[in-house]
Amino acid sequence: MEERYLSLSGAADALDISERTAYRWIKSGKLRAYKPGRDYRIPEAALKEAVEASEVHPKGSAPSPLEPSLFKGLEEERRADWKTDVLERVLGTWERQVREKENPYQSRTVAVAALDIQDAVTFNYKPEWDALPYEEKMERHALAKRIDALVLDAFDHFKEAKKAGAAEVEAIQRRREEIRQRTRELSA
């Protein structure tokens, strides 16, 4: 039995793809073809080979997302440790910068950024905070107190060095007090 050959357009129709895709498949080697002259000739068997090569096989059933996984737990713990490490490094750097009292504007920036972090640690994650075990709540509370002390030191340095305007002082103090109040509510 003699093998039948299709043109590029015939092969594209048989595969239900565009001629352009069929041409790309030929160029990439995904579809076997011959070019005896100007036109491509594709054996019918090559169509079957291309379809079989493109067959999708499921990887297997995935575990339920509710099923505990050792690796998932380790990954979450590693991510949490990484975030804690970054936060500790940033706070340490800021505390050193404020303690050295070199640049009052930098101290103001540190105070505002520390308020943002303190706000995130307390208010933005209230549902997570409520669900934490007692020890972790106390760790977060200690972190909030450390950040609060940093805010006070940084802002005091800024006020002393630059005699900040009353409106700016009042705005930062008001925000600090709002965050402290929410922290007290969470810790209660």
C-alpha positions in Angstrom: 0.0 0.0 0.0 1.4 3.3 -1.1 1.6 6.1 1.5 -0.5 9.2 0.8 1.0 12.7 1.0 -0.8 15.9 1.8 -0.1 19.5 0.9 0.7 22.0 3.7 -2.9 23.3 3.6 -4.3 19.7 3.6 -2.2 18.8 6.6 -3.2 21.9 8.4 -6.8 21.2 7.8 -6.4 17.6 8.9 -4.7 18.7 12.1 -7.2 21.6 12.6 -4.4 24.1 12.8 -3.4 27.1 10.6 -1.0 26.8 7.7 1.3 29.0 9.5 1.4 26.7 12.6 1.9 23.7 10.3 4.8 25.5 8.7 6.3 26.2 12.2 5.9 22.6 13.2 7.7 21.5 10.0 10.6 24.0 10.7 10.8 22.9 14.4 10.8 19.2 13.5 7.5 18.5 15.2 5.9 17.6 11.8 7.8 15.4 9.4 7.6 16.7 5.8 9.4 16.6 2.4 10.0 19.4 0.0 10.6 17.9 -3.5 10.2 21.3 -5.2 8.4 24.5 -4.1 5.7 22.8 -2.0 5.8 20.7 1.1 4.6 17.1 1.1 3.5 15.7 4.4 3.0 11.9 4.8 -0.3 10.9 6.5 1.8 8.9 9.0 3.5 12.1 10.0 0.2 13.6 11.0 -0.5 10.7 13.3 3.1 11.0 14.8 2.6 14.7 15.5 -0.8 14.1 17.2 0.6 11.3 19.3 3.7 13.5 20.3 1.3 16.2 21.3 -0.8 14.0 23.5 -1.2 15.3 27.0 -0.8 12.9 29.9 -2.1 13.9 33.4 0.6 13.9 36.0 -1.5 12.0 38.5 -3.9 13.1 41.1 -2.8 16.0 43.2 -3.0 15.9 46.9 -5.8 17.7 48.5 -4.9 21.3 49.5 -6.3 20.5 52.9 -4.0 17.5 53.3 -1.0 18.4 55.5 2.3 18.4 53.7 5.8 18.3 55.3 7.3 20.3 52.5 4.5 22.9 52.5 5.0 23.4 56.3 8.7 23.7 55.8 8.3 26.2 53.0 5.9 28.4 55.1 8.3 28.2 58.0 11.2 29.2 55.8 9.3 32.1 54.4 8.3 33.3 57.8 11.9 33.0 59.1 13.0 35.0 56.0 10.5 37.8 56.6 11.4 37.9 60.3 15.1 38.1 59.4 14.4 41.0 57.0 12.3 42.9 59.6 15.0 42.4 62.3 17.7 43.7 60.0 15.7 46.7 58.9 14.8 47.6 62.5 18.4 47.1 63.6 19.7 49.4 60.8 17.1 52.1 61.6 17.8 51.9 65.4 21.5 52.4 64.7 20.8 55.4 62.3 18.6 57.1 64.9 21.0 56.4 67.8 23.9 58.0 65.8 21.7 61.1 65.2 23.4 62.0 62.0 20.5 63.1 59.7 17.3 64.5 61.3 15.4 64.1 58.0 16.4 60.4 57.9 15.2 60.1 61.4 11.8 61.5 60.4 11.6 59.1 57.4 12.5 56.2 59.8 9.7 57.3 62.2 7.1 57.4 59.4 8.2 54.1 57.9 8.3 52.5 61.4 4.7 53.7 62.0 3.7 52.0 58.7 5.3 48.7 59.8 3.8 49.0 63.3 0.4 49.5 61.7 0.9 46.4 59.5 2.0 44.3 62.4 -1.0 45.2 64.5 -4.0 46.6 62.7 -3.8 45.2 59.1 -3.3 41.6 60.4 -5.9 41.6 63.2 -7.6 38.4 62.1 -4.2 36.6 62.0 -3.2 38.1 65.3 -6.4 36.9 67.0 -5.7 33.3 65.8 -2.1 33.2 67.1 -1.1 31.2 70.1 -0.4 33.2 73.2 3.4 33.1 72.8 3.3 34.5 69.3 0.9 37.2 70.3 3.4 38.3 73.0 6.2 38.2 70.4 4.2 40.5 68.1 3.4 42.7 71.1 7.1 43.0 72.0 7.8 43.8 68.3 5.2 46.5 68.3 6.7 48.0 71.5 10.2 47.9 69.9 8.9 49.7 66.9 7.1 52.3 69.1 10.3 53.0 70.9 12.1 53.5 67.6 9.4 55.9 66.4 9.7 57.9 69.6 13.5 58.1 69.4 13.5 59.0 65.7 10.8 61.6 66.0 12.4 63.2 69.0 15.7 63.5 67.1 13.9 65.1 64.2 12.0 67.6 66.5 15.2 68.5 68.4 17.4 69.0 65.3 15.0 70.8 62.9 12.3 72.3 65.1 9.6 70.7 63.1 6.4 72.5 62.5 3.5 72.0 65.0 1.2 70.5 62.3 3.7 67.9 61.3 4.5 67.0 65.0 0.8 66.7 65.7 0.0 64.5 62.7 2.8 62.0 63.5 1.9 62.0 67.2 -1.8 61.5 66.4 -1.0 58.6 64.1 1.3 57.0 66.7 -1.4 57.2 69.3 -4.0 55.6 67.0 -1.7 52.7 66.3 -0.8 52.3 70.0 -4.5 52.2 70.9 -5.2 49.5 68.4 -2.1 47.6 69.7 -3.5 47.8 73.2 -6.9 46.5 72.0 -5.2 43.5 70.3 -3.1 42.7 73.2 -6.0 42.7 75.7 
